[in-house]
Amino acid sequence: RVPLFQAAGKKNSFNLLGLTEAELKEQFVRGDGPGGQATNKTSNCVVLKHIPSGIVVKCHQTRSVEKNRKIAREILQEKVDLFYKGEDSDVFKEKKASEKKKQEKKRRAKDNLERKKHFKEMLQLDRK
């Protein structure tokens, strides 16, 4: 089972719950991580909180405050959708399908490796 909040961050979900600006609390803080002076002296990291649910998103993906605000709102909208809809959310269904596809790819690679190993063993037996 996939934890609900790990599924957020997926795109192509159109049936999400809407957010109003009255429900949001926004702050601009200094980011962290690599980047030197550009990170340490500018407050372009956006911290967005959805007051009714208490979900907090921190976004510092770009240098632009406006882009970070937009990205933070998208991520928060997906997380709020997951919070209220749970497993019925499109984001959750998309993540689950992606995990299933990944597992199938892994299984096929393992099967292929086994076939190659078996083929090599057969070649060695033929040589003897």
TABEL-V944008 format. One record per residue. PHI is phi in degrees with one decimal (999 if undefined). OMEGA is omega as a letter, one per 40 degrees, with the letter a starting at -180 (none if undefined). Layout:
PHI|OMEGA ; PHI|OMEGA
This chain:
999|a ; -88.7|i ; -58.7|a ; -61.6|a ; -79.3|i ; -77.1|a ; -80.8|a ; -67.9|a ; 103.4|i ; -86.8|i ; -99.6|i ; 68.8|i ; -105.3|a ; -105.1|a ; -98.3|a ; -96.7|i ; -67.9|a ; -83.9|i ; -115.6|i ; -109.3|a ; -62.9|i ; -67.3|a ; -83.9|a ; -108.1|i ; -121.5|a ; -118.4|i ; -133.5|i ; -116.7|a ; -129.3|i ; -75.5|i ; -78.1|i ; -132.7|i ; 99.6|a ; -68.6|i ; 142.0|i ; 64.3|a ; -61.6|a ; -60.4|i ; -88.8|a ; -76.3|a ; -115.2|i ; -117.1|i ; -100.4|a ; -110.5|i ; -87.5|a ; -103.6|i ; -112.7|a ; -119.9|a ; -121.7|i ; -91.5|a ; -61.7|a ; -61.0|a ; -97.7|a ; 81.9|a ; -77.6|a ; -118.8|i ; -124.9|i ; -117.5|a ; -127.1|i ; -142.6|a ; -84.3|a ; -130.0|i ; -79.7|a ; -81.8|i ; -65.7|a ; -63.0|i ; -65.0|i ; -63.9|i ; -62.3|a ; -65.0|a ; -63.2|a ; -61.1|i ; -65.7|i ; -63.1|a ; -64.9|i ; -63.2|i ; -61.5|i ; -66.3|a ; -67.4|i ; -65.4|i ; -59.8|i ; -64.0|a ; -61.3|a ; -86.7|a ; -92.0|a ; 65.3|a ; -73.2|i ; -84.6|a ; -71.1|i ; -62.8|i ; -62.9|i ; -66.2|a ; -63.0|i ; -65.5|i ; -65.5|i ; -64.3|i ; -64.6|i ; -64.2|i ; -63.4|i ; -63.7|i ; -63.7|i ; -64.3|i ; -64.0|i ; -64.4|i ; -63.3|i ; -62.1|a ; -63.7|i ; -64.3|i ; -64.6|i ; -65.7|i ; -61.8|i ; -62.8|i ; -63.2|i ; -63.2|i ; -62.8|i ; -63.8|i ; -63.1|i ; -63.8|i ; -62.3|i ; -63.8|i ; -63.8|i ; -64.6|i ; -62.8|i ; -66.9|i ; -66.8|i ; -66.9|a ; -71.0|a ; -80.1|none
